[in-house]
Amino acid sequence: VLREKDIMQAEEATSPARRVYFPVMMMYLDEGGVPKYYDEFVRRMTEFMSVIRNPDILADCVGISRCLLAREYYKALMLCRKLIDYEDQML
């Protein structure tokens, strides 16, 4: 179950990692909209991965994709939090 602090509003998706997190969160909250949100996720993850060189973070990106393919949306969200934490540290 998502805690309130884990629920992001669309206008809060203001950085590359947050733009990855948002469609994953929407897949978790609205399974009926998964195809639409997945397309957005793929676009955002491609952008994110194109600028990341950290092998651990890239492995987390692959892990998120695997979780989504297995419909493990909550697990994917927790990995997305790691991307946000990494991004926050780098900025």
N, C-alpha and C positions, 0 to 999 in steps of 0.2 A: 504494500500500500504506500502510495506517495505521501510524503509529509508536505505540509504547506510550503515549506522553504524550497521543495523540489519542483513545485509547479511554477512554470514560467509563463508570462504573458508574451504575446507575439512581439510587442514593442520592446521587450527585454532581450530579445535575440540580437544583440548589438555587436557581437564579435564572431569570428569564424567558429570557435568551439561552441558557442551558444547557438549559432545557426545550425550546427549539427545536432545539438541536444534537442532543440525545439521539435523537429518532426518526429524524432524518436519518442519523445514524451507524448506527442499526439497519437502515435501508433498505440502506445500503452493505454491511453485514455479512450480511444475511439477505434476499435479494431475494424469497424466497417469502413473507415477511411484509409486503411493501411495502403492500398495501391497509390493513392494520391500523395500521402505523406512519404512513402518509400521513394518515389521519384524525387521529391524535394531533398530527402536524406542523401540520395546518391549524388545529386548535384553539389550539395554542401560538403559532403565528405570528400569528394574529388577535389574541390577547391582547397579544403583543409590539408589533405595529404600532399598536395602539390608543393606546399611551402614548408612542410615539416621534415626535419632530418634526423630527429631523435628516434633510434630504433625501437625503444620501449614504447613510445607513444604511437609509432606506426603499427606496432604489434597490437596495441589497444584498439586502433582503428579497424584492423582486420578482425579482432575479437568482437567488436560491435557489429560489424557486418554479419559475422557468423551467428551471433545471437539473434539478429533480426531474421535471418533465414530460418532459424529454428523456432521463431515466434517467442523468443525469450526476451520480451520487451523490457521488463524490469531490470534484468541482468545487463542489457544493453545500456539502459539509462545510468546504471551505476558506473559502467565504464566511461560513459560520456562525462560524468562528473570528474573523472581523472583528467580528461582532456581540458576541461574548464580550469581545473586546479593548475595544470601545467601552463596553460595560456596565461593565467593570472600571475604565475611566478615569472614568466618570461617578459611580461609587460611591466 
